[in-house]
Amino acid sequence: MSNILTIFWGKVRGGKLYFDDRAAYDAFIAKHEGKPLVLTFRRPSDIRTNAENRYYWGVIVRMVAEEMGIIPDEAHEFLKSLFLKEGVELEGGRRFEIVRSTADLTVADFESYCEKCRQWSACELECVIPLPGEIILES
């Protein structure tokens, strides 16, 4: 997977897909005329919550950045390069590596990623990052 361009919400009724904001969908499609796109369907429960995202940025990324003496965006990119890098093969056998976006991850994949970040931080930085239930985040 690569970075998500945008997300459109909708519902299936009578075997047809109805978008919550059809005009936005139509504008997006018109803007990408002739370009290749991948259409992915997910249930909303598969998308990480705002609370999970706040925990990641407010606890994991912040603590790693502080320990490494870098800014949060750099810590985020660093962690992604450690745990979200994957090889992609094109037709003709050409290979290259991409770094997935955390926004592409399902809830289960995102929690697995956070756990890898916590374990790496404990081993490499000697910094124990608390679990989500062990802290209170401000809204």
DSSP file with accessible surface (Angstrom, degrees, kcal/mol):
  #  RESIDUE AA STRUCTURE BP1 BP2  ACC     N-H-->O    O-->H-N    N-H-->O    O-->H-N    TCO  KAPPA ALPHA  PHI   PSI    X-CA   Y-CA   Z-CA
    1    1 A M              0   0   91      0, 0.0     2,-0.2     0, 0.0   100,-0.1   0.000 360.0 360.0 360.0 150.3    0.0    0.0    0.0
    2    2 A S        -     0   0   86      1,-0.2    98,-0.1    98,-0.1    96,-0.0  -0.573 360.0 -45.8-119.9-171.6    1.1    3.5   -0.5
    3    3 A N        -     0   0  104     -2,-0.2     2,-0.3    96,-0.1    -1,-0.2  -0.239  59.1-116.8 -60.0 141.5   -0.2    6.8    0.9
    4    4 A I        -     0   0   66      1,-0.2     3,-0.1    -3,-0.1    -1,-0.1  -0.612  16.9-158.8 -77.4 130.9   -4.0    7.3    0.8
    5    5 A L        -     0   0  113      1,-0.3     2,-0.3    -2,-0.3    -1,-0.2   0.911  69.0 -32.2 -75.3 -45.6   -5.0   10.2   -1.4
    6    6 A T        -     0   0   65      2,-0.0     2,-0.4    22,-0.0    -1,-0.3  -0.975  55.6-122.7-165.1 166.5   -8.3   10.6    0.3
    7    7 A I        -     0   0   84     -2,-0.3     2,-0.4    -3,-0.1    -3,-0.0  -0.975  17.4-164.3-122.2 133.9  -11.1    8.7    2.0
    8    8 A F        -     0   0   59     -2,-0.4     2,-0.3    12,-0.0    -2,-0.0  -0.974  11.1-147.5-117.8 131.5  -14.7    8.6    1.0
    9    9 A W        +     0   0  124     -2,-0.4    11,-3.1    12,-0.0    12,-0.5  -0.721  32.7 137.4 -96.8 146.7  -17.4    7.4    3.3
   10   10 A G  E     -A   19   0A  35     -2,-0.3     2,-0.3     9,-0.3     9,-0.2  -0.961  38.3-119.9-168.0-176.4  -20.5    5.6    2.1
   11   11 A K  E     -A   18   0A 123      7,-2.4     7,-3.0    -2,-0.3     2,-0.5  -0.972  19.9-125.1-139.1 151.9  -23.0    2.8    2.6
   12   12 A V  E     +A   17   0A 104     -2,-0.3     2,-0.4     5,-0.2     5,-0.2  -0.877  32.9 171.3 -99.2 126.4  -24.1   -0.1    0.4
   13   13 A R  E >   -A   16   0A 141      3,-2.6     3,-1.6    -2,-0.5    -2,-0.0  -0.990  68.2  -7.8-135.8 126.8  -27.8   -0.3   -0.1
   14   14 A G  T 3  S-     0   0   86     -2,-0.4     3,-0.1     1,-0.3    -1,-0.1   0.834 129.4 -55.3  59.9  33.3  -29.5   -2.7   -2.5
   15   15 A G  T 3  S+     0   0   74      1,-0.2     2,-0.3     0, 0.0    -1,-0.3   0.556 117.2 107.3  78.5   7.7  -26.2   -3.8   -3.9
   16   16 A K  E <   -A   13   0A 135     -3,-1.6    -3,-2.6     2,-0.0     2,-0.5  -0.920  68.1-125.0-120.9 148.8  -25.1   -0.3   -4.8
   17   17 A L  E     -A   12   0A  62     -2,-0.3     2,-0.5    -5,-0.2    -5,-0.2  -0.788  23.4-168.9 -93.8 125.4  -22.5    2.0   -3.2
   18   18 A Y  E     -A   11   0A 101     -7,-3.0    -7,-2.4    -2,-0.5     2,-0.3  -0.970  13.3-142.1-116.2 122.6  -23.8    5.4   -2.1
   19   19 A F  E >   -A   10   0A  38     -2,-0.5     3,-0.6    -9,-0.2    -9,-0.3  -0.600  11.2-137.4 -83.7 143.4  -21.3    8.1   -1.0
   20   20 A D  T 3  S+     0   0  100    -11,-3.1     2,-0.4     1,-0.3   -10,-0.1   0.856 106.6  26.7 -64.6 -34.7  -21.9   10.4    1.8
   21   21 A D  T 3> S+     0   0   94    -12,-0.5     4,-1.8     1,-0.1     3,-0.3  -0.713  71.5 171.0-129.7  80.6  -20.5   13.2   -0.3
   22   22 A R  H <> S+     0   0  129     -3,-0.6     4,-2.9    -2,-0.4     5,-0.2   0.856  76.8  58.4 -61.4 -35.4  -21.0   12.3   -3.9
   23   23 A A  H  > S+     0   0   71      1,-0.2     4,-2.4     2,-0.2    -1,-0.2   0.913 106.3  48.3 -63.4 -40.6  -19.9   15.7   -5.2
   24   24 A A  H  > S+     0   0   38     -3,-0.3     4,-2.3     2,-0.2    -1,-0.2   0.909 112.2  49.6 -65.8 -40.7  -16.5   15.3   -3.5
   25   25 A Y  H  X S+     0   0   54     -4,-1.8     4,-2.6     2,-0.2    -2,-0.2   0.947 111.3  48.6 -61.9 -47.7  -16.1   11.8   -4.9
   26   26 A D  H  X S+     0   0   75     -4,-2.9     4,-2.5     1,-0.2    -2,-0.2   0.903 111.5  49.8 -60.6 -41.1  -17.0   13.1   -8.4
   27   27 A A  H  X S+     0   0   62     -4,-2.4     4,-2.1    -5,-0.2    -1,-0.2   0.905 110.7  50.2 -64.7 -40.5  -14.5   16.0   -8.2
   28   28 A F  H  X S+     0   0   38     -4,-2.3     4,-1.2     2,-0.2    -2,-0.2   0.939 111.5  47.6 -62.2 -47.3  -11.8   13.6   -7.0
   29   29 A I  H >< S+     0   0   62     -4,-2.6     3,-0.7     1,-0.2    -2,-0.2   0.931 111.3  50.7 -62.0 -43.8  -12.4   11.2   -9.9
   30   30 A A  H >< S+     0   0   69     -4,-2.5     3,-1.2     1,-0.2    -1,-0.2   0.899 107.8  53.8 -61.4 -38.5  -12.4   14.1  -12.4
   31   31 A K  H 3< S+     0   0  153     -4,-2.1    -1,-0.2     1,-0.3    -2,-0.2   0.760 111.6  45.7 -67.6 -24.7   -9.1   15.4  -11.1
   32   32 A H  T X< S+     0   0   25     -4,-1.2     3,-2.4    -3,-0.7    -1,-0.3   0.096  78.2 156.0-109.2  23.7   -7.5   12.0  -11.6
   33   33 A E  T <  S+     0   0  154     -3,-1.2    -3,-0.1     1,-0.3    -4,-0.0  -0.222  73.3   6.5 -52.2 128.2   -8.8   11.3  -15.1
   34   34 A G  T 3  S+     0   0   76      1,-0.2    -1,-0.3     0, 0.0    -2,-0.0   0.416 103.2 117.7  80.0  -2.8   -6.5    8.8  -16.9
   35   35 A K  S <  S-     0   0  122     -3,-2.4    -1,-0.2     1,-0.0     2,-0.2  -0.752  70.4-110.1 -98.0 144.9   -4.4    8.1  -13.8
   36   36 A P        +     0   0  127      0, 0.0     2,-0.3     0, 0.0    -1,-0.0  -0.506  42.3 174.4 -73.0 137.5   -4.1    4.7  -12.2
   37   37 A L        -     0   0   78     -2,-0.2     2,-0.5     2,-0.0    -5,-0.0  -0.955  25.8-135.8-136.2 158.3   -5.8    4.4   -8.8
   38   38 A V        -     0   0  132     -2,-0.3     2,-0.6     2,-0.0     0, 0.0  -0.975  15.1-149.0-116.6 130.6   -6.5    1.5   -6.4
   39   39 A L        -     0   0  124     -2,-0.5     2,-0.4     2,-0.0    -2,-0.0  -0.875  17.3-175.5-102.1 123.0   -9.9    1.2   -4.7
   40   40 A T        -     0   0   80     -2,-0.6     2,-0.5     2,-0.0    -2,-0.0  -0.972  11.3-153.1-120.7 135.1   -9.9   -0.3   -1.3
   41   41 A F        +     0   0  144     -2,-0.4     2,-0.3     2,-0.0    -2,-0.0  -0.909  21.1 165.5-109.0 134.2  -12.9   -1.1    0.8
   42   42 A R        -     0   0   64     -2,-0.5    -2,-0.0    64,-0.0     5,-0.0  -0.987  37.1-117.5-139.8 152.5  -12.8   -1.1    4.6
   43   43 A R    >   -     0   0  165     -2,-0.3     3,-2.5     1,-0.1     4,-0.3  -0.641  34.9-115.9 -82.3 147.3  -15.3   -1.1    7.4
   44   44 A P  G >  S+     0   0   81      0, 0.0     3,-1.8     0, 0.0    -1,-0.1   0.840 114.4  65.1 -55.2 -30.1  -15.1    2.0    9.6
   45   45 A S  G 3  S+     0   0   77      1,-0.3    62,-0.1    61,-0.0     4,-0.1   0.684  93.8  61.9 -68.1 -14.3  -14.1   -0.2   12.5
   46   46 A D  G <  S+     0   0   57     -3,-2.5    61,-1.1    60,-0.1     2,-0.4   0.514  88.0  86.3 -86.0  -6.7  -10.9   -1.2   10.7
   47   47 A I  B <  S-B  106   0B  43     -3,-1.8    59,-0.1    -4,-0.3    57,-0.1  -0.821  88.6-108.9 -99.2 133.8   -9.7    2.4   10.7
   48   48 A R        -     0   0   42     57,-0.6     2,-0.1    -2,-0.4    -2,-0.1  -0.183  35.6-117.5 -61.6 152.5   -7.7    3.7   13.7
   49   49 A T     >  -     0   0   72      1,-0.1     4,-2.1    -4,-0.1     5,-0.2  -0.369  19.6-110.5 -86.7 167.1   -9.4    6.1   16.0
   50   50 A N  H  > S+     0   0  128      1,-0.2     4,-2.8     2,-0.2     5,-0.2   0.870 120.1  56.4 -62.4 -36.1   -8.5    9.7   16.8
   51   51 A A  H  > S+     0   0   49      2,-0.2     4,-2.4     1,-0.2    -1,-0.2   0.911 106.7  48.6 -63.5 -41.6   -7.6    8.5   20.3
   52   52 A E  H  > S+     0   0   54      2,-0.2     4,-2.4     1,-0.2    -1,-0.2   0.912 112.5  48.4 -63.9 -40.6   -5.2    5.9   18.9
   53   53 A N  H  X S+     0   0   47     -4,-2.1     4,-2.6     2,-0.2     5,-0.3   0.908 110.6  50.8 -66.5 -40.7   -3.6    8.5   16.6
   54   54 A R  H  X S+     0   0  102     -4,-2.8     4,-3.2     1,-0.2     5,-0.3   0.907 110.5  50.2 -63.1 -40.7   -3.3   11.0   19.6
   55   55 A Y  H  X>S+     0   0    9     -4,-2.4     4,-2.2     2,-0.2     5,-1.3   0.945 111.1  48.9 -61.4 -46.8   -1.6    8.3   21.7
   56   56 A Y  I  <>S+     0   0    0     -4,-2.4     5,-3.3     3,-0.2     6,-0.3   0.959 122.1  32.4 -58.6 -52.1    0.9    7.5   18.8
   57   57 A W  I  <>S+     0   0   76     -4,-2.6     5,-0.9     3,-0.2    -2,-0.2   0.895 123.8  45.0 -74.8 -39.1    1.9   11.1   18.3
   58   58 A G  I  <5S+     0   0   29     -4,-3.2    -3,-0.2    -5,-0.3    -2,-0.2   0.726 131.7  13.2 -80.9 -21.6    1.5   12.3   21.9
   59   59 A V  I  X5S+     0   0    4     -4,-2.2     4,-2.7    -5,-0.3     5,-0.3   0.723 130.0  35.5-117.7 -65.4    3.3    9.5   23.6
   60   60 A I  I  ><S+     0   0    0     -5,-1.3     4,-2.5     2,-0.2     5,-0.3   0.971 125.2  37.0 -61.4 -58.6    5.2    7.2   21.3
   61   61 A V  I  ><S+     0   0    0     -5,-3.3     4,-2.8     1,-0.2     5,-0.2   0.927 118.8  50.5 -63.1 -43.4    6.5    9.7   18.7
   62   62 A R  H  ><S+     0   0  104     -5,-0.9     4,-2.5    -6,-0.3    -1,-0.2   0.935 113.0  45.1 -61.0 -45.8    7.0   12.5   21.4
   63   63 A M  H  X S+     0   0   35     -4,-2.7     4,-2.5     2,-0.2    -1,-0.2   0.917 114.3  47.9 -67.3 -41.8    9.0   10.2   23.7
   64   64 A V  H  X S+     0   0    0     -4,-2.5     4,-2.4    -5,-0.3    -1,-0.2   0.937 112.5  50.0 -63.5 -43.6   11.2    8.8   20.9
   65   65 A A  H  X>S+     0   0    4     -4,-2.8     5,-2.1    -5,-0.3     4,-1.3   0.932 111.7  47.9 -60.6 -45.6   11.9   12.3   19.6
   66   66 A E  H  <5S+     0   0  120     -4,-2.5     3,-0.3    -5,-0.2    -1,-0.2   0.920 113.1  47.7 -62.2 -43.9   12.9   13.5   23.0
   67   67 A E  H  <5S+     0   0  107     -4,-2.5    -1,-0.2     1,-0.2    -2,-0.2   0.856 117.9  41.4 -66.1 -35.0   15.2   10.5   23.6
   68   68 A M  H  <5S-     0   0   66     -4,-2.4    -1,-0.2    -5,-0.2    -2,-0.2   0.571 107.7-122.7 -89.7 -11.1   16.8   10.9   20.2
   69   69 A G  T  <5S+     0   0   69     -4,-1.3     2,-0.2    -3,-0.3    -3,-0.2   0.863  72.2 115.9  71.4  35.9   17.0   14.7   20.3
   70   70 A I  S   <S-     0   0   52     -5,-2.1    -1,-0.3    -6,-0.2    -2,-0.1  -0.781  71.2 -90.4-127.3 172.9   15.0   15.1   17.1
   71   71 A I    >>  -     0   0   95     -2,-0.2     4,-2.1    -3,-0.1     3,-0.6  -0.479  40.9-108.4 -82.9 157.2   11.7   16.7   16.2
   72   72 A P  H 3> S+     0   0   62      0, 0.0     4,-2.8     0, 0.0     5,-0.2   0.871 117.1  55.7 -54.3 -41.5    8.5   14.6   16.2
   73   73 A D  H 3> S+     0   0  101      1,-0.2     4,-2.2     2,-0.2     5,-0.2   0.893 109.1  48.1 -61.0 -37.1    8.2   14.5   12.4
   74   74 A E  H <> S+     0   0  101     -3,-0.6     4,-2.5     2,-0.2    -1,-0.2   0.903 111.1  50.3 -68.5 -40.2   11.7   13.0   12.1
   75   75 A A  H  X S+     0   0    0     -4,-2.1     4,-2.8     2,-0.2     5,-0.2   0.918 110.2  50.9 -62.9 -42.4   10.9   10.5   14.8
   76   76 A H  H  X S+     0   0   16     -4,-2.8     4,-2.5     2,-0.2    -2,-0.2   0.944 112.5  45.3 -59.7 -49.5    7.7    9.5   13.0
   77   77 A E  H  X S+     0   0  101     -4,-2.2     4,-2.2     1,-0.2    -1,-0.2   0.897 113.0  51.7 -63.3 -39.2    9.6    9.0    9.7
   78   78 A F  H  X S+     0   0   66     -4,-2.5     4,-1.5     2,-0.2    -2,-0.2   0.945 110.6  46.8 -62.7 -48.5   12.4    7.1   11.4
   79   79 A L  H  X S+     0   0    0     -4,-2.8     4,-2.1     1,-0.2     5,-0.3   0.913 111.6  51.5 -62.3 -41.6   10.0    4.7   13.1
   80   80 A K  H  X S+     0   0   18     -4,-2.5     4,-3.2     1,-0.2    -1,-0.2   0.914 107.1  53.7 -60.8 -41.0    8.1    4.1    9.8
   81   81 A S  H  < S+     0   0   42     -4,-2.2     4,-0.2     1,-0.2    -1,-0.2   0.818 111.0  47.6 -65.8 -28.4   11.4    3.4    8.1
   82   82 A L  H  < S+     0   0   69     -4,-1.5    -1,-0.2    -3,-0.2    -2,-0.2   0.899 130.3  14.9 -74.2 -42.4   12.2    0.7   10.7
   83   83 A F  H  < S+     0   0   54     -4,-2.1    -2,-0.2    -5,-0.1    -3,-0.2   0.539 123.4  49.1-118.1  -9.8    8.8   -1.1   10.7
   84   84 A L  S  < S+     0   0   15     -4,-3.2    16,-2.8    -5,-0.3     2,-0.4   0.175  74.9 118.6-120.4  18.3    6.8   -0.1    7.6
   85   85 A K  E     +C   99   0C  99     -4,-0.2     2,-0.3    14,-0.2    14,-0.2  -0.679  36.5 169.3 -84.9 135.9    9.3   -0.6    4.8
   86   86 A E  E     -C   98   0C  68     12,-2.6    12,-2.6    -2,-0.4     2,-0.3  -0.995  33.0-113.1-147.2 151.8    8.4   -3.2    2.2
   87   87 A G  E     -C   97   0C  34     -2,-0.3     2,-0.4    10,-0.2    10,-0.2  -0.620  25.6-163.0 -84.2 142.7    9.6   -4.3   -1.2
   88   88 A V  E     -C   96   0C  41      8,-3.1     8,-2.2    -2,-0.3     2,-0.5  -0.990   4.8-152.7-125.8 134.6    7.4   -3.8   -4.2
   89   89 A E  E     -C   95   0C 121     -2,-0.4     6,-0.2     6,-0.2     2,-0.2  -0.933   9.0-157.9-111.6 129.0    8.0   -5.6   -7.5
   90   90 A L    >   -     0   0   75      4,-3.5     3,-1.6    -2,-0.5     4,-0.2  -0.528  39.5 -77.0 -93.5 167.5    6.9   -4.1  -10.8
   91   91 A E  T 3  S+     0   0  195      1,-0.3     3,-0.5    -2,-0.2    -1,-0.2  -0.346 121.8  39.6 -59.4 143.0    6.2   -5.9  -14.0
   92   92 A G  T 3  S-     0   0   85      1,-0.2    -1,-0.3    -3,-0.1    -2,-0.0   0.468 128.2 -83.5  90.8   0.2    9.5   -6.9  -15.6
   93   93 A G  S <  S+     0   0   43     -3,-1.6    -1,-0.2     1,-0.3     2,-0.2   0.456  79.4 149.4  86.1  -0.4   11.0   -7.8  -12.2
   94   94 A R        -     0   0  182     -3,-0.5    -4,-3.5    -4,-0.2     2,-0.3  -0.487  27.6-163.0 -69.0 136.7   12.1   -4.3  -11.1
   95   95 A R  E     +C   89   0C 155     -6,-0.2     2,-0.3    -2,-0.2    -6,-0.2  -0.923  16.5 163.7-121.9 148.1   12.0   -4.0   -7.3
   96   96 A F  E     -C   88   0C  91     -8,-2.2    -8,-3.1    -2,-0.3     2,-0.4  -0.962  31.6-114.0-152.1 165.9   12.0   -1.0   -5.1
   97   97 A E  E     -C   87   0C 129     -2,-0.3     2,-0.3   -10,-0.2   -10,-0.2  -0.854  25.5-173.6-106.5 142.2   11.2   -0.2   -1.4
   98   98 A I  E     -C   86   0C  37    -12,-2.6   -12,-2.6    -2,-0.4     2,-0.6  -0.891  21.1-134.2-123.8 158.9    8.4    1.9   -0.1
   99   99 A V  E     -C   85   0C  53     -2,-0.3   -14,-0.2   -14,-0.2   -96,-0.1  -0.976  28.9-132.3-113.3 118.0    7.6    3.1    3.4
  100  100 A R        -     0   0   39    -16,-2.8     2,-0.3    -2,-0.6   -98,-0.1  -0.272  17.2-115.1 -66.8 155.6    3.9    2.6    4.1
  101  101 A S    >   -     0   0   19      1,-0.1     3,-1.3  -100,-0.1     4,-0.3  -0.670  13.6-132.2 -85.9 143.5    1.9    5.4    5.7
  102  102 A T  G >  S+     0   0    6     -2,-0.3     3,-1.3     1,-0.3    -1,-0.1   0.792 107.1  67.3 -65.2 -24.4    0.5    4.8    9.2
  103  103 A A  G 3  S+     0   0   46      1,-0.3    -1,-0.3   -56,-0.1   -55,-0.1   0.730  93.6  59.2 -67.8 -20.1   -2.9    6.0    7.8
  104  104 A D  G <  S+     0   0    2     -3,-1.3    -1,-0.3  -103,-0.1     2,-0.2   0.589  86.6 102.9 -81.1 -11.8   -3.0    2.9    5.6
  105  105 A L    <   -     0   0    4     -3,-1.3   -57,-0.6    -4,-0.3     2,-0.1  -0.490  69.3-129.0 -81.2 142.6   -2.9    0.5    8.6
  106  106 A T  B  >  -B   47   0B  39     -2,-0.2     4,-2.9   -59,-0.1     5,-0.2  -0.287  38.2 -97.7 -71.4 170.9   -5.9   -1.3   10.0
  107  107 A V  H  > S+     0   0   42    -61,-1.1     4,-2.4     1,-0.2     5,-0.2   0.936 127.0  47.2 -57.4 -45.8   -6.5   -1.1   13.7
  108  108 A A  H  > S+     0   0   71      1,-0.2     4,-2.2     2,-0.2    -1,-0.2   0.924 113.8  46.6 -64.2 -44.1   -4.7   -4.4   14.2
  109  109 A D  H  > S+     0   0   74      2,-0.2     4,-2.4     1,-0.2    -1,-0.2   0.886 111.6  52.3 -65.5 -37.2   -1.8   -3.5   12.0
  110  110 A F  H  X S+     0   0    3     -4,-2.9     4,-2.8     2,-0.2    -2,-0.2   0.922 109.8  48.1 -66.9 -41.6   -1.5   -0.1   13.8
  111  111 A E  H  X S+     0   0   77     -4,-2.4     4,-2.5    -5,-0.2    -2,-0.2   0.912 111.2  50.9 -65.5 -38.8   -1.4   -1.7   17.2
  112  112 A S  H  X S+     0   0   57     -4,-2.2     4,-2.2     2,-0.2    -2,-0.2   0.921 110.9  49.2 -62.2 -42.2    1.2   -4.1   16.0
  113  113 A Y  H  X S+     0   0    3     -4,-2.4     4,-2.3     2,-0.2    -2,-0.2   0.934 110.5  49.9 -61.8 -46.2    3.3   -1.2   14.7
  114  114 A C  H  X S+     0   0    1     -4,-2.8     4,-2.6     1,-0.2    -2,-0.2   0.904 109.3  52.2 -60.8 -40.7    2.9    0.7   18.0
  115  115 A E  H  X S+     0   0   67     -4,-2.5     4,-2.8     2,-0.2    -1,-0.2   0.916 108.5  50.1 -62.9 -41.8    4.0   -2.5   19.9
  116  116 A K  H  X S+     0   0   92     -4,-2.2     4,-2.7     1,-0.2    -1,-0.2   0.908 110.7  50.3 -62.0 -40.1    7.1   -2.7   17.7
  117  117 A C  H  X S+     0   0    0     -4,-2.3     4,-2.5     2,-0.2    -2,-0.2   0.914 111.6  47.9 -63.5 -43.5    7.9    1.0   18.4
  118  118 A R  H  X S+     0   0   13     -4,-2.6     4,-2.3     2,-0.2    11,-0.3   0.923 113.8  46.7 -63.6 -44.6    7.5    0.4   22.1
  119  119 A Q  H  X S+     0   0  108     -4,-2.8     4,-2.4     2,-0.2     5,-0.2   0.922 113.1  48.7 -64.8 -43.5    9.8   -2.7   22.1
  120  120 A W  H  X>S+     0   0   45     -4,-2.7     4,-3.3    -5,-0.2     5,-0.6   0.933 111.2  50.7 -61.3 -45.2   12.4   -0.9   19.9
  121  121 A S  I  X>S+     0   0    0     -4,-2.5     6,-1.9    -5,-0.2     4,-1.6   0.905 110.9  48.4 -60.7 -42.1   12.4    2.1   22.2
  122  122 A A  I  <5S+     0   0   41     -4,-2.3     4,-0.4     4,-0.2    -1,-0.2   0.917 120.2  36.8 -65.1 -42.4   12.8   -0.1   25.3
  123  123 A C  I  <5S+     0   0   97     -4,-2.4    -2,-0.2    -5,-0.2    -3,-0.2   0.923 128.7  29.2 -77.1 -46.4   15.7   -2.1   23.8
  124  124 A E  I  <5S+     0   0  131     -4,-3.3    -3,-0.2    -5,-0.2    -2,-0.2   0.814 134.5  25.9 -89.4 -33.8   17.5    0.6   21.8
  125  125 A L  I  <<S-     0   0   41     -4,-1.6    -3,-0.2    -5,-0.6    -2,-0.1   0.472  92.8-129.2-106.8  -7.3   16.8    3.8   23.8
  126  126 A E      < +     0   0  175     -5,-0.5     2,-0.5    -4,-0.4    -4,-0.2   0.885  66.0 135.6  54.0  40.7   16.2    2.2   27.2
  127  127 A C        -     0   0    9     -6,-1.9     2,-0.7    -9,-0.1    -1,-0.2  -0.973  48.3-149.0-122.3 114.0   13.0    4.3   27.2
  128  128 A V        -     0   0  120     -2,-0.5    -9,-0.1    -6,-0.1   -10,-0.1  -0.765  10.5-155.2 -88.9 117.1    9.8    2.5   28.4
  129  129 A I        -     0   0   10     -2,-0.7    -7,-0.1   -11,-0.3   -69,-0.1  -0.809  20.0-122.0 -92.6 125.5    6.8    3.9   26.6
  130  130 A P        -     0   0   30      0, 0.0   -70,-0.1     0, 0.0     5,-0.1  -0.292  24.8-110.4 -66.9 151.5    3.5    3.4   28.6
  131  131 A L    >   -     0   0   74      1,-0.1     3,-1.9     3,-0.0     4,-0.4  -0.381  35.8-101.2 -71.9 160.7    0.6    1.5   27.1
  132  132 A P  G >  S+     0   0   58      0, 0.0     3,-1.2     0, 0.0     5,-0.1   0.873 122.6  51.9 -54.5 -38.9   -2.5    3.5   26.2
  133  133 A G  G 3  S+     0   0   82      1,-0.2    -2,-0.0     3,-0.1     3,-0.0   0.601 100.8  64.2 -74.9  -8.8   -4.4    2.4   29.3
  134  134 A E  G <  S+     0   0  129     -3,-1.9     2,-0.3     2,-0.0    -1,-0.2   0.469 104.4  44.7 -93.6  -2.0   -1.5    3.5   31.5
  135  135 A I  S <  S-     0   0   48     -3,-1.2     2,-0.5    -4,-0.4   -76,-0.0  -0.908  71.4-130.9-137.4 163.2   -1.7    7.2   30.7
  136  136 A I        -     0   0  169     -2,-0.3     2,-0.4    -3,-0.0    -3,-0.1  -0.981  23.3-156.7-118.4 122.6   -4.3    9.9   30.3
  137  137 A L        -     0   0   57     -2,-0.5     2,-0.2    -5,-0.1   -82,-0.1  -0.770  17.5-121.5 -97.9 142.1   -4.2   12.0   27.1
  138  138 A E              0   0  180     -2,-0.4    -1,-0.0     1,-0.1     0, 0.0  -0.531 360.0 360.0 -76.1 147.7   -5.6   15.5   26.8
  139  139 A S              0   0  146     -2,-0.2    -1,-0.1   -85,-0.0   -88,-0.0  -0.354 360.0 360.0 -70.9 360.0   -8.2   15.9   24.1
